[in-house]
Amino acid sequence: MMAHMSELSRRAILRLGVGAAAGAAGAYALGSALHTQSASVAGPPVSMTSAGAPLAPPAPLEPPPAAVQPTYVHGSFVSAARGGVATNWAIARPPGQSAPLRPVIALHGKGMDAAAVIDFGFEGELAQAVASGTPPFAVVAVDGGESYWHKRASGEDTGAMVLDELIPMLSSQNLDTSRVAFLGWSMGAYGALLLGARLGPARTAAIGAVSPALWTSFDETAPGAFDSATDYGANTVWGLPQLASIPIRIDCGNSDPFYSATKQFIAQLPNPPAGGFSPGGHNFAFWDSQLPAEIAWIAPLLTA
């Protein structure tokens, strides 16, 4: 873990014995009185000062203050689900946080990686959001290659990497994974819908899909997105019943090549999602413009 715990010195307790009596008779009388009193009162004898007054019980040790977490940490692990590939991860937090935060799992698009996600400016965006009263949360990014966040014929399974390796590992980074949210762009937006549904509504607080890479059939898919029509059918996000019970936000530009498929996808959802269509294309300029609203939408759902 990245936390640094400060040392707290223990307090020494000085106990003084009962003062000596003036004579044998006085000592016997005092001893008898103390024996009678202690026998009539439940609990151990009370230590006395030399003046005959009980000492106060020792003050309980105060727990050390929780360490403030850094706004950015990164590392890597060897992913069995990806065939033993060293997989980088990164975490952004708002400043001044010490308690465990719930995470948004941020899934990158094709040609991107974990570092590129954090480079959207999440440290600054989270700081600004919390300063304006938004509940704090963390953003977690991870390398997923270009396998579209699901199991492939090669044996690589980046979906299992996220659900079975990354999320369990986050507890060691002072994050609360009892509930998580997903946010993704393009390929990652498709992955956010797929993995959020697979994790299920009991654990998935919200899903944000930005410019989602969606196709209405296998014949329309981009090369490399799916291995076959069977692969497409096994990993489709169309008609998933779990999505009926998870809050969803979908943002897409009017000039995006996935505009038409996204409109059709929204129409078949059982509940209208948040977000919508606005001027823009399938690019970083549009994604940057949507980020503040997406943070404001996802925070209360994740932290409730």
C-alpha positions in Angstrom: 0.0 0.0 0.0 1.0 3.6 -0.6 -0.1 4.9 2.8 2.5 6.0 5.4 1.4 5.5 9.0 2.8 7.9 11.7 4.1 6.4 14.9 2.2 7.2 18.1 4.3 6.9 21.3 2.5 5.1 24.2 1.8 6.9 27.4 3.4 5.7 30.6 1.0 5.3 33.6 2.6 5.9 37.0 0.8 4.1 39.8 1.6 4.8 43.5 0.9 2.4 46.3 -1.1 3.0 49.5 0.8 4.9 52.1 2.1 3.1 55.2 0.0 3.2 58.3 1.2 4.8 61.6 1.0 1.6 63.7 0.1 -2.1 63.8 -3.5 -1.5 65.0 -4.1 1.3 62.5 -2.8 -0.9 59.6 -5.1 -3.8 60.7 -8.1 -1.5 60.8 -7.4 0.1 57.5 -6.8 -3.3 55.9 -10.1 -4.7 57.3 -12.0 -1.7 56.0 -10.5 -2.0 52.5 -11.2 -5.7 52.5 -14.9 -5.2 53.5 -15.3 -2.4 50.8 -13.8 -4.4 48.0 -15.8 -7.5 48.8 -19.1 -5.5 48.6 -18.3 -3.8 45.2 -18.1 -5.8 42.0 -15.0 -5.5 39.9 -11.2 -5.3 40.7 -9.8 -3.2 43.4 -9.2 0.5 42.6 -5.6 1.6 42.7 -5.1 4.3 45.3 -2.7 7.3 45.5 -0.7 7.9 48.6 -3.3 10.5 49.6 -6.0 7.9 49.5 -7.8 9.1 46.3 -8.4 6.6 43.4 -6.4 7.1 40.3 -8.3 7.8 37.1 -8.3 4.9 34.6 -5.6 5.1 32.0 -6.7 7.1 28.9 -7.3 4.9 25.8 -4.7 5.2 23.1 -6.0 7.3 20.2 -5.7 5.7 16.8 -3.1 7.4 14.5 -4.6 9.7 12.0 -5.2 8.1 8.6 -2.6 9.1 6.0 -3.7 11.4 3.2 -3.6 9.6 -0.1 -1.7 10.9 -3.0 -3.6 12.4 -5.9 -1.9 10.0 -8.4 -0.3 6.6 -8.0 0.5 4.0 -10.6 1.9 0.4 -10.8 1.5 -2.8 -12.7 0.7 -6.5 -12.2 1.2 -9.6 -14.3 -2.3 -10.5 -15.7 -3.0 -14.2 -16.0 -6.2 -13.3 -17.9 -4.0 -11.6 -20.5 -1.6 -14.5 -20.8 1.0 -13.2 -18.4 1.3 -9.7 -19.8 2.6 -6.9 -17.5 -0.4 -4.6 -17.2 -0.2 -1.0 -16.1 -2.7 0.7 -13.9 -3.1 4.2 -12.5 -5.3 5.9 -9.9 -6.3 9.5 -9.6 -7.9 11.0 -6.5 -9.0 14.4 -5.4 -6.6 16.1 -2.9 -6.8 15.7 0.8 -8.5 12.3 0.9 -7.7 9.7 3.6 -10.8 7.5 3.8 -11.3 4.7 1.2 -13.0 6.1 -1.9 -15.2 4.2 -4.3 -13.7 3.9 -7.8 -14.8 4.7 -11.3 -13.2 2.1 -13.6 -12.2 4.1 -16.7 -11.8 2.0 -19.8 -9.8 3.5 -22.7 -10.5 3.4 -26.4 -8.6 1.7 -29.2 -5.0 2.9 -29.4 -5.0 4.3 -25.9 -3.8 3.0 -22.5 -4.1 3.8 -18.8 -1.8 6.8 -18.9 -3.8 8.3 -21.7 -7.0 8.1 -19.6 -5.4 9.9 -16.7 -4.1 12.5 -19.1 -7.7 13.6 -19.7 -6.9 15.7 -16.7 -8.7 13.7 -14.0 -6.6 15.0 -11.2 -7.6 18.6 -11.9 -11.2 17.7 -12.8 -11.6 15.7 -9.5 -10.1 18.5 -7.4 -12.3 21.1 -9.0 -15.4 18.9 -8.6 -14.8 18.2 -4.9 -14.0 21.9 -4.2 -17.5 22.7 -5.7 -19.2 20.2 -3.4 -19.2 17.0 -5.5 -18.8 13.9 -3.4 -15.2 12.5 -3.8 -14.3 9.4 -5.7 -11.3 7.9 -7.4 -10.7 7.1 -11.1 -8.9 3.9 -12.0 -7.4 3.3 -15.4 -5.8 0.1 -16.7 -4.1 -1.1 -19.9 -6.5 -3.2 -22.0 -4.8 -3.5 -25.4 -7.1 -3.6 -28.4 -9.2 -6.7 -27.7 -12.4 -4.8 -27.0 -12.6 -5.8 -23.3 -13.9 -9.3 -23.8 -12.4 -12.8 -24.2 -10.8 -13.5 -27.6 -9.9 -16.6 -29.6 -6.2 -15.9 -28.7 -7.1 -16.6 -25.0 -6.7 -13.0 -23.9 -9.6 -11.8 -21.8 -9.3 -8.2 -20.7 -12.8 -8.3 -19.3 -11.8 -11.0 -16.8 -8.7 -9.0 -16.1 -10.8 -6.0 -15.0 -13.4 -8.0 -13.0 -11.2 -10.8 -11.5 -7.8 -9.2 -11.2 -7.9 -5.4 -11.2 -11.0 -4.7 -9.0 -10.0 -7.2 -6.3 -6.5 -5.7 -6.3 -7.9 -2.2 -5.6 -8.6 -2.9 -1.9 -4.9 -2.9 -1.4 -4.9 0.7 -2.7 -7.3 2.0 0.0 -10.3 1.9 -2.3 -13.8 0.6 -1.5 -14.8 -1.8 -4.2 -18.2 -2.8 -2.6 -19.7 -0.6 -5.4 -17.9 0.7 -8.5 -18.9 2.6 -11.6 -17.7 2.3 -15.2 -16.8 5.0 -17.6 -15.4 4.5 -21.1 -14.8 6.1 -24.5 -15.4 4.4 -27.9 -14.1 0.8 -27.5 -14.0 1.5 -23.7 -17.6 2.7 -23.8 -18.7 -0.6 -25.2 -16.6 -2.3 -22.6 -18.2 -0.2 -19.8 -21.6 -1.4 -20.9 -20.5 -5.0 -21.1 -18.5 -5.2 -17.9 -20.9 -3.1 -15.9 -23.7 -5.5 -16.9 -21.6 -8.6 -16.1 -20.6 -7.2 -12.7 -24.3 -6.7 -12.1 -26.6 -4.0 -10.5 -25.6 -5.1 -7.0 -22.0 -3.9 -7.5 -22.3 -1.5 -10.5 -23.5 1.9 -9.3 -23.5 3.6 -12.8 -22.2 3.3 -16.3 -21.0 6.2 -18.5 -20.6 5.4 -22.2 -19.1 8.2 -24.3 -19.1 7.8 -28.1 -19.7 4.0 -27.7 -18.4 1.8 -30.4 -21.6 0.0 -31.3 -22.7 -2.0 -34.3 -26.1 -3.5 -35.0 -24.7 -6.7 -36.5 -21.4 -8.5 -36.9 -21.1 -7.7 -40.6 -20.9 -4.0 -39.7 -18.1 -4.3 -37.1 -14.7 -2.9 -37.4 -11.8 -5.3 -38.2 -10.5 -6.9 -35.0 -13.4 -5.9 -32.8 -14.8 -9.5 -32.7 -13.4 -12.9 -33.9 -16.6 -14.1 -35.5 -20.4 -13.7 -35.6 -20.5 -16.2 -32.7 -18.1 -14.0 -30.7 -20.2 -10.9 -31.5 -23.3 -12.7 -30.3 -21.7 -13.9 -27.1 -20.5 -10.4 -26.2 -23.2 -8.1 -27.4 -24.5 -5.4 -25.2 -27.8 -5.2 -27.1 -30.8 -6.4 -25.0 -28.8 -7.2 -21.8 -31.4 -7.4 -19.0 -29.0 -6.2 -16.3 -28.9 -2.8 -17.9 -32.5 -2.2 -16.9 -31.4 -1.9 -13.3 -28.2 0.2 -13.7 -28.2 4.0 -14.2 -26.7 4.7 -17.6 -25.4 7.9 -19.2 -24.6 8.0 -23.0 -23.0 11.0 -24.6 -22.4 11.0 -28.4 -21.6 13.7 -31.0 -24.0 14.5 -33.8 -21.1 13.9 -36.3 -19.9 10.7 -34.7 -19.7 7.7 -37.0 -21.5 5.7 -34.3 -24.3 8.2 -34.1 -26.9 6.1 -35.9 -26.1 2.8 -34.0 -26.1 4.7 -30.7 -29.5 6.1 -31.4 -30.8 2.6 -32.1 -29.2 1.3 -28.9 -30.8 4.0 -26.8 -34.2 3.3 -28.3 -34.1 -0.4 -27.2 -33.0 0.3 -23.6 -35.8 -0.2 -21.1 -35.1 3.1 -19.4 -34.0 6.3 -21.1 -30.4 7.1 -20.2 -29.0 10.4 -19.1 -26.8 12.4 -21.4 -27.7 12.7 -25.1 -26.5 14.0 -28.4 -24.7 17.3 -28.9 -22.4 18.9 -31.6 -19.1 17.1 -31.9 -17.3 14.1 -33.4 -15.5 11.0 -32.3 -12.5 12.8 -30.8 -10.8 14.1 -27.7 -12.3 17.6 -28.1 -15.8 16.2 -27.7 -14.8 13.8 -24.9 -13.1 16.6 -22.9 -16.2 18.8 -23.3 -18.4 16.1 -21.7 -16.2 15.2 -18.8 -17.3 17.7 -16.2 -21.0 16.8 -16.7 -20.2 13.1 -16.5 -18.3 13.5 -13.2 -21.2 15.5 -11.7 -23.6 12.8 -12.8 -21.7 9.8 -11.7 -20.5 11.0 -8.3 -23.8 10.9 -6.3 -24.7 7.6 -7.8 -21.4 6.0 -6.8 -21.0 7.5 -3.4 -24.7 7.1 -2.2 
